[in-house]
Amino acid sequence: MIRLIVLYNLHPFVDEEEFLAWRLGQHQAQNMAASAILRSDFVRICDSWPEDTEPPYRFMTTADWPDLESFYRDFLDPEAQARLREDLKMLKDPVFLVSEILVSEAKDSEKESP
């Protein structure tokens, strides 16, 4: 599986509440409309470690595809790239990481005890 990780801040001229309304609505729908996308998560970074370390980024988006071919087909789509160029105008210091998930595991909730 391929995971795109995007770390970013907002430019000072971008209102965070307006950005969140757009990001949680219209933009999330656009992300999920990619033909082969499996999952997309958006997070606001609220803390970092070690203590007294300022988080270098405010937001992170992750998106998963089944394989590299489908990722590039969706990501490099001319319409997707045109939207991305516009969206990037709001972002400061974005970092795009394309990664291959080598292992993924979730705890079985039935095995957990209170």
HELIX and SHEET records of a PDB file:
HELIX    1   1 GLU A   16  TRP A   22  1                                   7    
HELIX    2   2 ARG A   23  HIS A   27  3                                   5    
HELIX    3   3 GLN A   28  MET A   32  1                                   5    
HELIX    4   4 LEU A   68  PHE A   75  1                                   8    
HELIX    5   5 PRO A   78  ASP A   87  1                                  10    
HELIX    6   6 LEU A   88  MET A   90  5                                   3    
SHEET    1   A 4 ARG A  39  ARG A  44  0                                        
SHEET    2   A 4 PHE A  59  TRP A  65 -1                                        
SHEET    3   A 4 ILE A   2  LEU A  10 -1                                        
SHEET    4   A 4 LEU A  91  GLU A 100 -1                                        
END                                                                             
